[in-house]
Amino acid sequence: MKYFLYLIFFISANSYAYVDLNLGYTLSVRNVDGIETDDNPDPGSARQTSSGYLINLAWFMWEYTALELNYSNKTERLIDDREVATDDDTFKIKKIDSTVITEVAGVGIRQAFANRKAAIIPSLSLGYAQYSTSGSSIYTVDNSGVESDLEIEQEKQSYSSSYAAFSLRFQFTQLVGFTLSAKTVMPDFDTSQASNNVTYSAGFSWIF
């Protein structure tokens, strides 16, 4: 906390610098129904939810270029009660309840393509990120008529990564705006993973 206060003090003492603070939230819900047949009139369904938040602080040391610090947290949950069974019905997976938590903490450079007084400010950010995942899964199984829960924990794994982000800031007032952004994280600096880790977000931003 004291380092953050030092940073704010240094910024306020520099009349040429300003900070752009963005708070965002993401939410998506997807439902998939099972296929109903004569043999399976109640096929169940699957529900996948994803929610998360982000904090992005850009310190503009020059008019168009900033040092950027960011953190995001996303929780994905899948509840699937579409029953799966072996051919002889002796073993069934009756339900899956799976949760995956993803955290990304990054530092990089943001390049704006309009000055702070423009109505729309597009920006591009590139930098280093620490990418971490953890989670758990609970399988409800029926083994020859005996039902039980099998829980599997995924230990937290962290990867040194790179990130890239594009954002559009729409000015409401001189100090308050609304920001839309798309961000991709590439674990282990593997650019082939760029399309697999894209997050879209929207939120309010403040300049001070």
Phi and psi in degrees as GROMACS dihedral restraints (atoms count N, CA, C in turn):
[ dihedral_restraints ]
;  ai    aj    ak    al  type     phi  dphi    fc
    3     4     5     6     1   -64.7    20    10
    4     5     6     7     1   -33.6    20    10
    6     7     8     9     1   -67.1    20    10
    7     8     9    10     1   -36.2    20    10
    9    10    11    12     1   -64.3    20    10
   10    11    12    13     1   -41.3    20    10
   12    13    14    15     1   -65.1    20    10
   13    14    15    16     1   -39.1    20    10
   15    16    17    18     1   -60.3    20    10
   16    17    18    19     1   -40.9    20    10
   18    19    20    21     1   -63.7    20    10
   19    20    21    22     1   -45.4    20    10
   21    22    23    24     1   -62.3    20    10
   22    23    24    25     1   -40.7    20    10
   24    25    26    27     1   -63.5    20    10
   25    26    27    28     1   -42.8    20    10
   27    28    29    30     1   -65.4    20    10
   28    29    30    31     1   -39.9    20    10
   30    31    32    33     1   -65.2    20    10
   31    32    33    34     1   -44.8    20    10
   33    34    35    36     1   -65.3    20    10
   34    35    36    37     1   -26.6    20    10
   36    37    38    39     1   -79.3    20    10
   37    38    39    40     1   -14.8    20    10
   39    40    41    42     1  -102.1    20    10
   40    41    42    43     1   106.6    20    10
   42    43    44    45     1   -68.4    20    10
   43    44    45    46     1   -15.1    20    10
   45    46    47    48     1   -90.7    20    10
   46    47    48    49     1    -9.1    20    10
   48    49    50    51     1  -104.4    20    10
   49    50    51    52     1   154.0    20    10
   51    52    53    54     1  -149.8    20    10
   52    53    54    55     1   163.5    20    10
   54    55    56    57     1  -117.6    20    10
   55    56    57    58     1   136.3    20    10
   57    58    59    60     1  -110.8    20    10
   58    59    60    61     1   112.4    20    10
   60    61    62    63     1  -106.3    20    10
   61    62    63    64     1   124.8    20    10
   63    64    65    66     1  -122.7    20    10
   64    65    66    67     1   128.4    20    10
   66    67    68    69     1  -116.5    20    10
   67    68    69    70     1   125.0    20    10
   69    70    71    72     1  -130.5    20    10
   70    71    72    73     1   163.0    20    10
   72    73    74    75     1  -143.0    20    10
   73    74    75    76     1   142.4    20    10
   75    76    77    78     1  -127.5    20    10
   76    77    78    79     1   145.6    20    10
   78    79    80    81     1  -153.9    20    10
   79    80    81    82     1   130.8    20    10
   81    82    83    84     1  -143.8    20    10
   82    83    84    85     1   145.8    20    10
   84    85    86    87     1  -135.1    20    10
   85    86    87    88     1   133.0    20    10
   87    88    89    90     1  -133.9    20    10
   88    89    90    91     1   128.7    20    10
   90    91    92    93     1  -116.7    20    10
   91    92    93    94     1   135.7    20    10
   93    94    95    96     1  -129.8    20    10
   94    95    96    97     1   120.6    20    10
   96    97    98    99     1   -87.6    20    10
   97    98    99   100     1   144.9    20    10
   99   100   101   102     1   -71.4    20    10
  100   101   102   103     1   167.3    20    10
  102   103   104   105     1   -89.6    20    10
  103   104   105   106     1   120.1    20    10
  105   106   107   108     1   -82.5    20    10
  106   107   108   109     1   133.0    20    10
  108   109   110   111     1  -133.7    20    10
  109   110   111   112     1   173.5    20    10
  111   112   113   114     1   -63.9    20    10
  112   113   114   115     1   -36.2    20    10
  114   115   116   117     1   -79.5    20    10
  115   116   117   118     1   -19.6    20    10
  117   118   119   120     1  -135.8    20    10
  118   119   120   121     1    77.7    20    10
  120   121   122   123     1   -71.9    20    10
  121   122   123   124     1   -17.0    20    10
  123   124   125   126     1  -124.1    20    10
  124   125   126   127     1    80.4    20    10
  126   127   128   129     1   -77.8    20    10
  127   128   129   130     1    -7.6    20    10
  129   130   131   132     1    78.8    20    10
  130   131   132   133     1  -170.0    20    10
  132   133   134   135     1  -156.7    20    10
  133   134   135   136     1   169.8    20    10
  135   136   137   138     1  -126.2    20    10
  136   137   138   139     1   139.5    20    10
  138   139   140   141     1  -129.9    20    10
  139   140   141   142     1   122.8    20    10
  141   142   143   144     1  -117.9    20    10
  142   143   144   145     1   124.4    20    10
  144   145   146   147     1  -120.9    20    10
  145   146   147   148     1   148.7    20    10
  147   148   149   150     1  -140.3    20    10
  148   149   150   151     1   124.6    20    10
  150   151   152   153     1  -139.1    20    10
  151   152   153   154     1   150.4    20    10
  153   154   155   156     1  -171.0    20    10
  154   155   156   157     1   173.8    20    10
  156   157   158   159     1  -141.7    20    10
  157   158   159   160     1   161.8    20    10
  159   160   161   162     1  -143.2    20    10
  160   161   162   163     1   150.8    20    10
  162   163   164   165     1  -127.4    20    10
  163   164   165   166     1   126.1    20    10
  165   166   167   168     1  -132.8    20    10
  166   167   168   169     1   121.6    20    10
  168   169   170   171     1  -121.8    20    10
  169   170   171   172     1   120.9    20    10
  171   172   173   174     1  -115.8    20    10
  172   173   174   175     1   122.4    20    10
  174   175   176   177     1  -100.6    20    10
  175   176   177   178     1   106.3    20    10
  177   178   179   180     1   -82.1    20    10
  178   179   180   181     1   102.9    20    10
  180   181   182   183     1   -82.3    20    10
  181   182   183   184     1   -24.9    20    10
  183   184   185   186     1  -126.0    20    10
  184   185   186   187     1   172.9    20    10
  186   187   188   189     1   -60.4    20    10
  187   188   189   190     1   -38.2    20    10
  189   190   191   192     1  -116.5    20    10
  190   191   192   193     1    -5.0    20    10
  192   193   194   195     1  -122.7    20    10
  193   194   195   196     1   135.0    20    10
  195   196   197   198     1  -136.1    20    10
  196   197   198   199     1   153.5    20    10
  198   199   200   201     1   -86.9    20    10
  199   200   201   202     1   128.4    20    10
  201   202   203   204     1  -115.3    20    10
  202   203   204   205     1   133.5    20    10
  204   205   206   207     1  -120.1    20    10
  205   206   207   208     1   134.9    20    10
  207   208   209   210     1  -146.8    20    10
  208   209   210   211     1   154.5    20    10
  210   211   212   213     1  -146.0    20    10
  211   212   213   214     1   137.3    20    10
  213   214   215   216     1  -139.4    20    10
  214   215   216   217     1   150.9    20    10
  216   217   218   219     1  -137.9    20    10
  217   218   219   220     1   127.7    20    10
  219   220   221   222     1  -132.5    20    10
  220   221   222   223     1   134.4    20    10
  222   223   224   225     1  -117.3    20    10
  223   224   225   226     1   123.2    20    10
  225   226   227   228     1  -113.9    20    10
  226   227   228   229     1   132.2    20    10
  228   229   230   231     1  -131.8    20    10
  229   230   231   232     1   135.2    20    10
  231   232   233   234     1  -121.9    20    10
  232   233   234   235     1   124.0    20    10
  234   235   236   237     1  -119.0    20    10
  235   236   237   238     1   113.5    20    10
  237   238   239   240     1  -128.7    20    10
  238   239   240   241     1   111.5    20    10
  240   241   242   243     1  -111.0    20    10
  241   242   243   244     1    25.1    20    10
  243   244   245   246     1   -77.4    20    10
  244   245   246   247     1   110.9    20    10
  246   247   248   249     1   -68.1    20    10
  247   248   249   250     1   136.6    20    10
  249   250   251   252     1  -123.3    20    10
  250   251   252   253     1   131.5    20    10
  252   253   254   255     1  -136.7    20    10
  253   254   255   256     1   156.8    20    10
  255   256   257   258     1   -70.7    20    10
  256   257   258   259     1   168.0    20    10
  258   259   260   261     1   -59.3    20    10
  259   260   261   262     1   -33.4    20    10
  261   262   263   264     1   -95.2    20    10
  262   263   264   265     1     6.8    20    10
  264   265   266   267     1    60.9    20    10
  265   266   267   268     1    19.9    20    10
  267   268   269   270     1   -81.4    20    10
  268   269   270   271     1   -23.1    20    10
  270   271   272   273     1  -132.6    20    10
  271   272   273   274     1   127.4    20    10
  273   274   275   276     1  -131.8    20    10
  274   275   276   277     1   140.1    20    10
  276   277   278   279     1   -99.9    20    10
  277   278   279   280     1   109.6    20    10
  279   280   281   282     1   -89.9    20    10
  280   281   282   283     1   -28.5    20    10
  282   283   284   285     1  -158.9    20    10
  283   284   285   286     1   145.1    20    10
  285   286   287   288     1  -125.1    20    10
  286   287   288   289     1   128.1    20    10
  288   289   290   291     1  -125.4    20    10
  289   290   291   292     1   104.2    20    10
  291   292   293   294     1  -122.3    20    10
  292   293   294   295     1   138.1    20    10
  294   295   296   297     1  -130.5    20    10
  295   296   297   298     1   132.9    20    10
  297   298   299   300     1  -127.6    20    10
  298   299   300   301     1   128.2    20    10
  300   301   302   303     1  -112.7    20    10
  301   302   303   304     1   127.4    20    10
  303   304   305   306     1  -119.4    20    10
  304   305   306   307     1   130.4    20    10
  306   307   308   309     1  -123.6    20    10
  307   308   309   310     1   139.2    20    10
  309   310   311   312     1  -134.6    20    10
  310   311   312   313     1   123.1    20    10
  312   313   314   315     1  -120.0    20    10
  313   314   315   316     1   124.2    20    10
  315   316   317   318     1  -135.2    20    10
  316   317   318   319     1   160.6    20    10
  318   319   320   321     1  -140.2    20    10
  319   320   321   322     1   135.7    20    10
  321   322   323   324     1  -165.8    20    10
  322   323   324   325     1  -162.8    20    10
  324   325   326   327     1  -117.0    20    10
  325   326   327   328     1   131.5    20    10
  327   328   329   330     1  -109.1    20    10
  328   329   330   331     1   132.0    20    10
  330   331   332   333     1  -114.4    20    10
  331   332   333   334     1   114.5    20    10
  333   334   335   336     1   -87.2    20    10
  334   335   336   337     1   153.7    20    10
  336   337   338   339     1  -117.5    20    10
  337   338   339   340     1    19.4    20    10
  339   340   341   342     1  -157.5    20    10
  340   341   342   343     1   156.2    20    10
  342   343   344   345     1   -76.6    20    10
  343   344   345   346     1   168.0    20    10
  345   346   347   348     1   -64.8    20    10
  346   347   348   349     1   -15.4    20    10
  348   349   350   351     1   -95.2    20    10
  349   350   351   352     1    -1.4    20    10
  351   352   353   354     1   -69.5    20    10
  352   353   354   355     1   152.5    20    10
  354   355   356   357     1   -68.2    20    10
  355   356   357   358     1   -35.8    20    10
  357   358   359   360     1  -129.1    20    10
  358   359   360   361     1   128.2    20    10
  360   361   362   363     1  -120.9    20    10
  361   362   363   364     1   103.1    20    10
  363   364   365   366     1   -81.8    20    10
  364   365   366   367     1   145.3    20    10
  366   367   368   369     1  -143.5    20    10
  367   368   369   370     1   150.5    20    10
  369   370   371   372     1  -125.3    20    10
  370   371   372   373     1   132.8    20    10
  372   373   374   375     1  -124.2    20    10
  373   374   375   376     1   140.3    20    10
  375   376   377   378     1  -136.7    20    10
  376   377   378   379     1   142.9    20    10
  378   379   380   381     1   178.8    20    10
  379   380   381   382     1  -168.3    20    10
  381   382   383   384     1   -99.5    20    10
  382   383   384   385     1   144.2    20    10
  384   385   386   387     1  -140.4    20    10
  385   386   387   388     1   149.0    20    10
  387   388   389   390     1  -102.0    20    10
  388   389   390   391     1   115.3    20    10
  390   391   392   393     1  -107.3    20    10
  391   392   393   394     1   124.6    20    10
  393   394   395   396     1  -130.6    20    10
  394   395   396   397     1   142.0    20    10
  396   397   398   399     1  -133.3    20    10
  397   398   399   400     1   147.7    20    10
  399   400   401   402     1  -156.1    20    10
  400   401   402   403     1   169.5    20    10
  402   403   404   405     1   167.5    20    10
  403   404   405   406     1  -171.4    20    10
  405   406   407   408     1  -156.6    20    10
  406   407   408   409     1   157.7    20    10
  408   409   410   411     1  -137.1    20    10
  409   410   411   412     1   137.8    20    10
  411   412   413   414     1  -119.3    20    10
  412   413   414   415     1   120.2    20    10
  414   415   416   417     1  -105.9    20    10
  415   416   417   418     1   123.2    20    10
  417   418   419   420     1   -94.3    20    10
  418   419   420   421     1   115.2    20    10
  420   421   422   423     1  -121.1    20    10
  421   422   423   424     1   154.5    20    10
  423   424   425   426     1  -122.4    20    10
  424   425   426   427     1   111.9    20    10
  426   427   428   429     1  -111.3    20    10
  427   428   429   430     1   100.4    20    10
  429   430   431   432     1    54.8    20    10
  430   431   432   433     1    44.6    20    10
  432   433   434   435     1    88.8    20    10
  433   434   435   436     1    -4.5    20    10
  435   436   437   438     1  -104.5    20    10
  436   437   438   439     1   115.7    20    10
  438   439   440   441     1   -94.5    20    10
  439   440   441   442     1   138.3    20    10
  441   442   443   444     1  -154.1    20    10
  442   443   444   445     1   165.1    20    10
  444   445   446   447     1  -108.3    20    10
  445   446   447   448     1   134.1    20    10
  447   448   449   450     1  -115.3    20    10
  448   449   450   451     1   116.9    20    10
  450   451   452   453     1  -107.7    20    10
  451   452   453   454     1   132.1    20    10
  453   454   455   456     1  -123.1    20    10
  454   455   456   457     1   123.5    20    10
  456   457   458   459     1   -98.8    20    10
  457   458   459   460     1   134.4    20    10
  459   460   461   462     1  -101.6    20    10
  460   461   462   463     1   113.8    20    10
  462   463   464   465     1   -65.1    20    10
  463   464   465   466     1   152.9    20    10
  465   466   467   468     1   -66.9    20    10
  466   467   468   469     1   128.5    20    10
  468   469   470   471     1  -121.4    20    10
  469   470   471   472     1   136.5    20    10
  471   472   473   474     1  -121.8    20    10
  472   473   474   475     1   144.9    20    10
  474   475   476   477     1  -133.9    20    10
  475   476   477   478     1   136.6    20    10
  477   478   479   480     1   -73.4    20    10
  478   479   480   481     1   129.6    20    10
  480   481   482   483     1  -141.9    20    10
  481   482   483   484     1   174.3    20    10
  483   484   485   486     1  -120.9    20    10
  484   485   486   487     1   158.8    20    10
  486   487   488   489     1  -139.7    20    10
  487   488   489   490     1   157.4    20    10
  489   490   491   492     1  -140.9    20    10
  490   491   492   493     1   141.4    20    10
  492   493   494   495     1  -144.9    20    10
  493   494   495   496     1   146.3    20    10
  495   496   497   498     1  -125.5    20    10
  496   497   498   499     1   135.4    20    10
  498   499   500   501     1  -137.3    20    10
  499   500   501   502     1   155.1    20    10
  501   502   503   504     1  -126.6    20    10
  502   503   504   505     1   120.1    20    10
  504   505   506   507     1  -105.6    20    10
  505   506   507   508     1   125.9    20    10
  507   508   509   510     1  -106.1    20    10
  508   509   510   511     1   120.0    20    10
  510   511   512   513     1   -77.5    20    10
  511   512   513   514     1   125.8    20    10
  513   514   515   516     1   -90.9    20    10
  514   515   516   517     1   -49.2    20    10
  516   517   518   519     1  -133.4    20    10
  517   518   519   520     1  -174.0    20    10
  519   520   521   522     1   -64.3    20    10
  520   521   522   523     1   -26.8    20    10
  522   523   524   525     1  -113.6    20    10
  523   524   525   526     1   -18.9    20    10
  525   526   527   528     1  -119.4    20    10
  526   527   528   529     1   137.4    20    10
  528   529   530   531     1  -145.3    20    10
  529   530   531   532     1  -179.9    20    10
  531   532   533   534     1  -126.8    20    10
  532   533   534   535     1   130.3    20    10
  534   535   536   537     1  -119.5    20    10
  535   536   537   538     1   131.3    20    10
  537   538   539   540     1  -108.8    20    10
  538   539   540   541     1   137.1    20    10
  540   541   542   543     1  -147.0    20    10
  541   542   543   544     1   155.7    20    10
  543   544   545   546     1  -130.6    20    10
  544   545   546   547     1   130.3    20    10
  546   547   548   549     1  -133.7    20    10
  547   548   549   550     1   136.1    20    10
  549   550   551   552     1  -122.7    20    10
  550   551   552   553     1   142.0    20    10
  552   553   554   555     1  -118.1    20    10
  553   554   555   556     1   135.1    20    10
  555   556   557   558     1  -115.7    20    10
  556   557   558   559     1    94.5    20    10
  558   559   560   561     1   -57.9    20    10
  559   560   561   562     1   140.0    20    10
  561   562   563   564     1    56.5    20    10
  562   563   564   565     1    24.6    20    10
  564   565   566   567     1    61.5    20    10
  565   566   567   568     1    27.1    20    10
  567   568   569   570     1   -88.5    20    10
  568   569   570   571     1   103.0    20    10
  570   571   572   573     1   -65.4    20    10
  571   572   573   574     1   -19.5    20    10
  573   574   575   576     1   -68.8    20    10
  574   575   576   577     1   -15.6    20    10
  576   577   578   579     1   -90.1    20    10
  577   578   579   580     1     2.0    20    10
  579   580   581   582     1   -59.1    20    10
  580   581   582   583     1   -41.9    20    10
  582   583   584   585     1   -77.0    20    10
  583   584   585   586     1   -10.5    20    10
  585   586   587   588     1   -90.9    20    10
  586   587   588   589     1   -10.0    20    10
  588   589   590   591     1  -133.7    20    10
  589   590   591   592     1    53.1    20    10
  591   592   593   594     1   -99.7    20    10
  592   593   594   595     1   131.9    20    10
  594   595   596   597     1  -122.9    20    10
  595   596   597   598     1   129.3    20    10
  597   598   599   600     1  -105.0    20    10
  598   599   600   601     1   137.6    20    10
  600   601   602   603     1  -145.4    20    10
  601   602   603   604     1   162.8    20    10
  603   604   605   606     1  -143.1    20    10
  604   605   606   607     1   142.8    20    10
  606   607   608   609     1  -175.7    20    10
  607   608   609   610     1   174.5    20    10
  609   610   611   612     1   -88.3    20    10
  610   611   612   613     1   153.8    20    10
  612   613   614   615     1  -137.9    20    10
  613   614   615   616     1   152.1    20    10
  615   616   617   618     1  -130.7    20    10
  616   617   618   619     1   144.3    20    10
  618   619   620   621     1  -111.7    20    10
  619   620   621   622     1   130.1    20    10
